[in-house]
Amino acid sequence: MPIYKTLHPNSQTTVKIWEITESQEELMAPLDLKPESKTRVSGMKSELHRRGFLSVRHLLAAFGYTDADLFYDNKGKPHLKDGKHISITHSFIFSGVIVSDVEVGIDIEKQRDKIAVIAKKFVKYEFEYLKETDEEYIQKLTIVWGIKESLYKLFATPGMLFKEHFLVIPFTINEGKTIAWIDYKGMKKRYDTEFMEFEGFTCAYALGEK
């Protein structure tokens, strides 16, 4: 199907989200993939992952890029040849790409109750305002995870821990935005983050300094 959502957080940044309804064959047919991408797709055991990977290439095309314009550094962080910043995500039936003049990170997550089981692995400071008795507890945990995953993708530094080095300031779901901090080895950085919900999924993204 066409683009599910297009967002413009600011004049420098665009987010595009794709709902993956097509088969692998339908997604593959119009694409011109570089050899390493073909190898990567053929090596994926899950059809869901293959369709996610291919849908991201359709999102690239919607931005005016081809598969050849995308490359990865030795930390696994994606880059565009024209110097724009990019971040990529896919989860089940949705994929997303954010492109900006500033550093960015994006994450899409399916809202699932089991996130509460692992909450202690990625939440510390946030437990001051996240309560299990809150009817929005699962939604808020998913937002916190998405924001921290976005920050991790943006900063791409091995050794950083969600629980210890990322802090998400209190928020309400209706706000759709909050502030987050990276506090790592004496370095403190503040980031604007935004989030939204759709079809039982949460999308969050972090925006670097302008």
C-alpha positions in Angstrom: 0.0 0.0 0.0 1.1 3.6 -0.2 2.7 5.5 2.7 0.7 5.1 5.9 1.8 8.4 7.5 4.1 11.3 6.7 5.1 13.6 9.5 7.2 16.8 9.5 8.5 17.3 13.1 10.3 20.4 11.9 11.5 22.1 8.7 14.6 19.9 8.7 13.0 16.5 9.4 10.6 14.1 7.7 9.2 10.8 9.0 7.5 8.3 6.7 5.7 5.2 7.9 4.7 2.2 5.7 2.1 -0.4 6.5 3.4 -3.7 5.1 0.4 -5.3 3.4 2.3 -6.5 0.3 3.8 -10.0 -0.3 7.5 -10.3 -0.5 7.2 -10.8 -4.3 5.2 -7.6 -4.7 7.7 -5.6 -2.6 10.7 -7.0 -4.5 9.4 -6.6 -8.0 10.0 -2.8 -8.6 13.3 -2.6 -6.5 16.8 -2.4 -7.8 18.8 -3.8 -4.9 22.6 -3.7 -4.7 24.3 -7.1 -4.4 24.9 -6.9 -0.7 21.3 -6.1 -0.1 20.2 -9.1 -2.2 22.5 -11.3 -0.1 21.2 -9.9 3.1 17.5 -10.5 2.1 18.2 -14.0 1.0 19.9 -14.8 4.3 16.9 -13.7 6.4 15.0 -16.7 7.7 11.8 -14.8 8.6 9.6 -13.6 5.8 8.4 -10.9 8.1 11.9 -9.5 8.3 12.4 -9.8 4.6 9.2 -7.8 4.0 10.3 -5.2 6.5 13.7 -4.8 4.9 12.1 -4.4 1.4 9.4 -2.0 2.6 12.2 0.2 4.0 13.6 0.4 0.4 10.2 1.6 -0.7 10.3 4.3 1.9 13.8 5.3 0.7 12.3 5.7 -2.8 9.5 7.9 -1.3 12.3 10.2 -0.1 13.9 10.2 -3.5 16.7 7.7 -2.6 17.7 4.3 -3.9 19.2 1.3 -2.1 22.6 2.4 -3.4 22.3 5.7 -1.6 22.3 3.9 1.8 25.3 2.4 3.6 26.2 1.3 7.1 29.2 2.1 9.2 31.1 -0.4 11.4 28.7 0.2 14.3 25.8 -0.8 12.1 24.4 2.8 11.9 22.8 3.7 8.5 24.0 6.7 6.5 23.0 8.4 3.3 25.6 9.3 0.7 24.4 12.9 0.4 25.2 13.5 4.1 21.6 13.7 5.4 21.0 11.8 8.7 18.8 8.7 8.6 17.3 6.2 11.0 15.3 3.0 10.2 12.9 0.8 12.0 10.5 -2.0 11.3 8.2 -4.0 13.6 5.7 -6.7 12.4 3.5 -4.9 9.8 5.0 -1.4 10.0 8.3 0.2 9.0 9.5 3.7 9.4 12.3 6.0 8.1 13.3 9.4 9.4 15.6 11.7 7.4 16.9 15.0 8.7 19.6 17.6 8.6 20.4 16.7 12.2 21.1 13.4 13.9 18.0 11.4 14.5 16.8 8.0 15.7 13.4 6.2 15.3 11.7 3.1 16.6 8.4 1.4 16.1 7.2 -1.2 18.7 4.1 -3.3 19.0 2.3 -2.7 22.3 2.5 -6.0 24.2 1.9 -6.8 27.9 5.1 -8.7 28.1 7.1 -5.5 28.2 6.1 -5.2 31.8 8.1 -8.4 32.5 11.4 -6.8 31.3 10.7 -3.3 32.5 13.4 -3.5 35.2 16.0 -4.2 32.5 15.5 -0.8 30.8 13.8 1.4 33.4 15.3 3.0 36.5 14.7 6.8 36.9 11.3 6.5 35.1 9.9 4.3 37.9 9.5 7.5 39.8 6.5 8.3 37.7 5.6 5.0 36.0 3.2 2.9 38.2 1.9 -0.6 37.5 -1.5 0.5 38.7 -1.7 3.1 35.9 -4.1 1.9 33.2 -1.7 3.4 30.6 1.3 1.5 32.1 2.0 -0.7 29.1 1.6 2.2 26.7 4.0 4.4 28.7 6.5 1.6 29.1 6.4 1.1 25.3 7.0 4.8 24.7 9.9 4.9 27.1 11.4 1.9 25.4 10.9 3.5 21.9 12.5 6.7 23.0 15.5 5.0 24.5 15.9 2.8 21.4 15.8 5.9 19.3 18.5 7.6 21.4 20.6 4.4 21.1 20.3 4.4 17.4 21.1 8.1 17.2 24.2 8.0 19.4 25.4 4.5 18.3 27.9 4.0 21.0 28.7 0.5 22.3 28.4 0.1 26.0 25.5 2.4 26.6 22.7 1.0 28.7 19.1 1.9 28.4 18.6 1.7 32.2 21.7 3.6 33.3 22.5 6.1 30.6 19.1 7.2 29.1 16.5 9.3 31.1 13.0 10.1 29.8 11.3 13.1 31.5 7.7 12.6 32.7 5.1 12.9 30.0 1.4 12.3 29.2 0.4 10.3 26.2 -1.7 13.1 24.9 1.3 15.4 24.8 3.0 13.3 22.1 6.4 14.7 23.1 8.9 14.9 26.0 12.5 15.6 26.8 15.1 12.8 27.1 18.7 12.9 28.3 21.8 10.9 27.7 24.1 10.8 30.7 27.2 8.8 29.8 30.7 9.0 31.1 30.4 12.6 32.2 28.7 13.7 29.0 25.1 15.0 29.3 23.0 15.7 26.2 19.4 16.8 26.0 17.1 15.7 23.2 13.6 16.5 22.0 11.6 13.4 21.5 8.2 12.8 20.0 5.9 9.8 19.9 2.5 8.6 18.6 0.3 5.5 18.7 -1.6 3.8 15.8 -3.1 0.3 15.3 -1.7 -1.0 18.5 1.8 0.2 17.8 4.0 3.0 19.2 6.4 5.1 17.1 9.0 7.3 18.9 11.8 9.4 17.5 14.6 11.5 18.9 15.9 14.7 17.3 19.4 16.0 17.7 20.4 19.6 18.1 19.7 21.9 15.3 
